Amino acid sequence: MPNKEFLENYSLFRKFNADLPSTLDKFPTPPINMLCGTCNSVQTFNMINHMWEFHHYMNVEAADKQVRLQYLCQSCKSYTRQFHIYISPTLDYFYKFGQYPEWEIKIDKNLEKTLGKHSKTFRKGLVCESQGYGVGAFAYFRRITEDIIDELLDSISDLIDTENKAKYLAALEATKKTRVTQEKIDLVKDLLPTILRPNGMNPLGVLHSELSEGLHAETDENCLENASHIKDILTFLINQIITSKEASKQFTSSMKALLEKKATSK
């Protein structure tokens, strides 16, 4: 059913699979958190209309319907966001076919800085994703992964614990002997530190699986789903690496300052 993740993050025509209610009055109306153009900051929005507004009764059959969701910023009480949703005839999926303001094509600042010259290619992938062009989005995000994988794996080496450091460095050296991205990831994915395994999940392992799917004989819908996964995993890895290195740098700096202070006080 329409939820925060779908309304806030799903691009146009990307299907959200769910068991849907049979009538429009039973659909939930979750609050969302998105950018308000008036407040110029992320605010809470609440739905202010009814999905059955163009009918004369509440329990309208939901199957094969196009509906409008209008959301109002709870801070300024003036800025609105609209979503146009199509509900499948079999009540097992829905998708956006319109949104205003349009789905934001934005790049995380840390990610953009790390991608450098590749950020333009990443943005092209976002544009394809926003329009539901799954094959195009997957191709761009896959190219980005292939272009930066060596640098990404080098960056991770600084976070490997002492026990696995030698194994990782040996595996990292082996990655330089192949040009195939999936093979590079396969060599090191099981040596990731805990900090890069949220809830025990291995992002490099998932990335390996998604890249292995390839583009051949895949539908736009499947490619769109895979493209979104690749984008999210890359964003997580890069941001987590940057955050961990900054924290380590700050810790080292603080410890050094304390030790110097202790030394001068003797």
C-alpha positions in Angstrom: 0.0 0.0 0.0 1.2 3.6 -0.5 3.9 4.2 2.2 6.7 6.6 3.0 9.3 4.7 1.0 7.1 4.5 -2.1 6.0 8.2 -2.0 9.4 9.7 -1.0 11.8 7.6 -3.1 10.2 5.6 -5.9 10.6 7.1 -9.4 7.9 7.2 -12.0 6.6 3.8 -13.3 8.6 1.8 -10.8 6.2 -0.9 -9.5 5.6 -1.3 -5.8 4.3 -4.9 -5.2 1.8 -5.3 -2.4 -1.5 -6.9 -1.4 -3.9 -4.0 -1.9 -7.3 -3.3 -0.4 -10.3 -3.9 -2.6 -11.8 -0.3 -2.1 -10.2 3.1 -2.0 -11.4 4.1 1.4 -9.3 1.3 3.0 -6.0 2.7 1.6 -3.6 4.2 4.2 -2.6 7.9 4.1 0.9 7.9 5.7 2.7 11.2 6.5 5.9 11.8 4.5 9.0 13.8 5.0 10.2 15.7 1.9 11.6 19.1 0.9 9.3 22.0 1.2 9.9 24.7 -1.4 8.5 27.4 0.9 10.3 26.4 4.1 13.4 25.4 2.1 14.0 22.4 4.3 12.7 18.8 4.8 9.3 19.0 6.5 6.4 16.6 7.4 3.6 16.5 4.8 0.1 15.1 5.5 -2.4 14.0 2.9 -5.3 16.5 2.7 -7.6 14.9 0.1 -9.4 11.5 -0.4 -8.4 9.0 -3.0 -12.1 8.6 -3.8 -12.6 12.3 -4.2 -13.9 12.1 -7.8 -16.6 9.6 -6.9 -19.8 10.1 -4.9 -19.1 7.3 -2.4 -16.2 6.1 -0.2 -15.9 2.4 -0.9 -15.1 2.7 -4.6 -13.5 -0.4 -6.1 -9.7 0.2 -6.3 -8.8 -2.2 -9.1 -7.6 -0.5 -12.3 -8.0 3.0 -10.9 -6.0 6.2 -11.3 -6.0 8.3 -8.1 -4.5 11.6 -6.9 -2.8 12.1 -3.6 -2.4 15.7 -2.4 0.0 16.4 0.5 0.4 19.7 2.5 3.4 20.9 4.4 2.6 20.9 8.1 5.0 23.8 8.8 4.0 26.5 6.3 0.5 25.1 5.6 0.9 26.3 2.0 3.3 24.2 0.0 1.8 21.1 -1.5 3.0 17.9 -3.3 0.9 15.8 -5.6 1.2 12.1 -6.6 -0.7 10.4 -9.4 -1.0 6.7 -8.8 -2.2 3.8 -10.9 -3.6 0.7 -9.1 -3.3 -2.6 -11.0 -6.4 -4.5 -12.1 -5.3 -7.5 -9.9 -4.6 -5.4 -6.8 -1.0 -6.7 -6.5 1.0 -3.6 -7.5 0.8 0.1 -8.1 3.1 2.9 -9.5 3.3 6.6 -9.9 2.6 7.9 -13.4 2.9 11.5 -12.3 4.3 13.7 -9.5 4.6 17.4 -8.8 7.0 18.8 -8.0 8.8 16.3 -10.1 10.9 13.5 -8.6 14.1 15.2 -7.4 17.3 14.3 -9.4 19.9 14.9 -6.7 23.2 13.5 -5.8 24.5 13.2 -2.2 27.3 15.7 -1.7 29.8 13.1 -0.4 28.9 10.8 -3.2 29.3 13.5 -5.8 32.7 14.5 -4.4 33.9 10.9 -4.5 32.6 10.2 -8.0 34.3 13.3 -9.3 34.4 13.2 -13.1 32.0 10.2 -13.0 29.2 12.2 -11.3 27.8 13.3 -14.7 27.3 9.6 -15.7 25.7 9.0 -12.3 23.3 11.9 -12.9 22.4 10.4 -16.3 21.4 7.2 -14.5 19.2 9.2 -12.1 17.5 10.9 -15.1 16.8 7.5 -16.7 15.5 6.1 -13.3 13.2 9.1 -12.8 11.6 8.4 -16.2 11.3 4.7 -15.7 13.9 3.7 -18.2 15.3 0.7 -16.3 17.7 -0.6 -19.0 19.3 2.9 -19.3 19.5 3.5 -15.6 21.1 0.0 -15.0 23.6 0.6 -17.7 24.8 3.9 -16.3 25.0 2.7 -12.7 26.8 -0.4 -13.8 29.3 1.6 -15.7 29.9 3.8 -12.7 30.6 0.7 -10.6 33.0 -0.7 -13.1 34.8 2.7 -13.3 35.3 3.2 -9.6 35.5 -0.3 -8.2 39.3 -0.4 -7.9 39.3 2.9 -6.0 36.4 1.8 -3.8 38.1 -1.5 -2.9 41.4 0.3 -2.1 39.4 2.7 0.2 37.9 -0.2 2.1 41.3 -1.7 2.9 41.8 1.1 5.5 38.9 -0.2 7.5 39.8 -3.9 7.6 40.6 -5.2 11.0 44.1 -6.5 11.8 43.1 -10.2 11.8 41.9 -10.0 8.1 44.2 -7.3 6.9 46.8 -9.6 5.2 44.0 -11.7 3.6 42.3 -8.6 2.2 45.5 -7.1 0.9 46.3 -10.4 -0.9 42.8 -10.5 -2.3 43.1 -6.9 -3.3 46.3 -7.6 -5.2 44.6 -10.5 -7.0 41.8 -8.1 -8.2 44.4 -6.2 -10.2 44.8 -9.3 -12.4 41.3 -9.2 -13.7 39.2 -6.5 -15.5 35.9 -8.2 -14.7 34.1 -6.2 -12.0 32.1 -9.2 -10.6 35.4 -11.2 -10.2 37.0 -8.3 -8.3 34.1 -8.1 -5.9 34.0 -11.9 -5.5 37.6 -11.9 -4.3 37.1 -9.5 -1.4 33.4 -9.4 -0.5 33.6 -12.0 2.3 36.4 -10.0 4.1 34.3 -6.8 4.7 34.5 -5.4 8.3 31.4 -5.4 10.5 30.9 -1.6 10.0 30.2 -2.2 6.3 27.7 -5.0 7.0 24.5 -3.5 8.3 22.4 -6.1 10.1 24.9 -8.7 8.9 24.1 -8.0 5.3 27.0 -7.9 2.8 26.6 -4.9 0.4 29.4 -6.1 -1.9 27.8 -9.6 -2.0 24.5 -8.0 -3.1 26.2 -5.7 -5.5 28.0 -8.8 -7.0 24.6 -10.5 -7.5 22.9 -7.5 -9.0 25.7 -6.9 -11.5 25.7 -10.6 -12.5 22.1 -10.2 -13.6 23.3 -8.3 -16.7 21.1 -6.5 -19.2 20.4 -9.3 -21.6 16.7 -10.4 -21.8 15.8 -8.3 -18.7 12.7 -6.1 -18.8 12.8 -2.4 -18.1 10.9 -3.1 -14.9 13.6 -5.6 -13.6 16.4 -3.4 -14.7 14.9 -0.5 -12.9 14.7 -2.5 -9.7 18.3 -3.7 -10.1 19.5 -0.1 -10.9 17.9 1.2 -7.7 19.7 -1.5 -5.7 23.1 -0.7 -7.2 22.6 3.0 -6.6 21.7 2.5 -3.0 24.6 0.1 -2.3 27.1 2.4 -3.8 25.8 5.4 -1.9 25.9 3.4 1.4 29.4 2.1 0.9 30.9 5.5 -0.1 29.2 7.4 2.7 30.0 4.7 5.3 33.7 4.7 4.2 33.9 8.5 4.4 32.1 8.6 7.8 34.4 5.9 9.2 37.5 7.6 8.0 36.4 10.9 9.4 35.6 9.4 12.8 39.0 7.6 12.8 40.8 10.8 11.9 39.0 12.8 14.6 39.7 10.1 17.2 43.4 10.1 16.3 43.5 13.9 16.5 41.8 13.9 19.9 44.1 11.2 21.3 47.2 13.0 20.0 46.0 16.3 21.6 45.4 14.6 25.0 48.8 12.9 24.9 50.6 16.1 24.0 48.8 18.0 26.8 49.7 15.2 29.3 53.4 15.3 28.1 53.7 19.1 28.5 52.1 19.1 32.0 54.9 16.8 33.4 
